């Protein structure tokens, strides 16, 4: 397991159409709370729910349990987090893995606990840089994150600039 994801990140990466590419590059883990939060969307035929179910069945995403319930409850209380976010952070702490979250309070908790932290825009940029997605898909994914997420505009703009600048270097290279 390399990276633990929370519900918000799973949903955003699925909507941005890059979750599958990401799962082919890293070992991804979610908690049972995240799995059930996302899978609830299956009733409404949400893409993210159907995709996470398939990726789980294909063993591209694993479900892992949090062992320290006290830590889980402390994170929920101290940071006002729901089960999905708190369990993701607790799992990352327990397993000493990176955490992918776009949740503001979740990011704050992760920093306090010294976790290696990633965000969905960083995932898109990294997939582009390792040539798993092309420039157009990267730009489209970042625009989806802008539309569906709650990112500060400058975060998306910086990621778009990074894609455009890297593409120019590759093209000139």
Residue pairs with C-beta under 8 A, 6 or more apart in sequence:
1 27
1 28
1 29
1 62
1 64
1 95
1 97
2 26
2 27
2 28
2 97
2 98
3 26
3 27
3 28
3 29
3 97
3 98
3 99
3 100
3 118
4 28
4 29
4 30
4 31
4 64
4 88
4 91
4 92
4 95
4 97
4 98
4 99
4 100
5 13
5 28
5 29
5 30
5 34
5 61
5 88
5 100
5 101
6 30
6 34
6 84
6 85
6 88
6 89
6 99
6 100
6 101
6 102
6 103
6 106
7 33
7 34
7 37
7 38
7 84
7 85
7 88
8 84
8 85
8 101
8 102
8 103
8 149
9 100
9 101
9 102
9 119
9 120
10 19
10 30
10 34
10 38
10 48
10 52
11 38
11 41
11 48
11 148
12 102
12 120
12 144
12 145
12 148
12 149
13 19
13 22
13 120
13 123
14 47
14 48
14 51
14 52
15 47
15 48
15 144
15 145
15 148
16 120
16 124
16 140
16 141
16 142
16 144
16 145
16 148
17 137
17 140
17 141
17 144
18 123
18 124
18 127
18 133
18 137
18 141
19 48
19 51
19 52
19 55
20 51
20 55
20 60
21 127
21 132
21 133
22 28
22 123
22 127
23 55
23 60
23 61
24 60
24 132
25 127
25 130
25 132
27 62
28 55
28 60
28 61
28 62
29 61
29 62
29 63
29 64
29 91
29 95
29 97
30 38
30 52
30 61
30 62
30 63
30 64
30 88
31 63
31 64
31 65
31 66
31 84
31 87
31 88
31 90
31 91
32 63
32 65
32 87
33 83
33 84
33 87
34 84
34 87
34 88
35 52
35 56
35 63
37 82
37 83
37 84
38 48
38 49
38 52
39 49
39 52
39 53
40 49
41 48
41 49
42 49
42 50
42 53
52 61
55 61
56 62
56 63
64 91
64 95
66 72
66 87
66 90
66 91
66 94
67 94
68 90
68 94
71 90
71 93
71 94
72 83
72 86
72 87
72 90
73 86
75 81
75 85
75 86
75 89
75 90
75 109
76 82
76 83
76 86
78 109
79 86
79 105
79 106
79 108
79 109
80 105
81 89
81 103
81 105
81 106
81 109
85 101
85 103
85 105
85 106
88 99
88 101
88 106
89 99
89 101
89 106
89 109
89 110
89 113
89 115
91 97
92 98
92 99
92 110
92 115
93 113
93 115
97 116
98 115
98 116
98 117
98 118
99 106
99 110
99 115
99 116
99 117
99 118
100 118
100 119
100 120
100 123
101 107
101 110
101 117
101 118
101 119
102 119
102 120
102 149
102 150
102 151
104 150
107 117
107 119
110 117
111 117
119 155
120 145
120 149
121 142
121 145
121 151
121 155
121 156
121 158
121 159
122 159
124 133
124 138
124 141
124 142
124 145
124 159
124 163
125 138
125 159
125 162
125 163
127 133
127 138
128 134
128 135
128 137
128 138
128 163
128 166
129 166
133 141
135 163
135 164
135 167
138 163
139 160
139 163
142 156
142 159
142 160
142 163
143 156
145 151
145 156
146 153
146 156
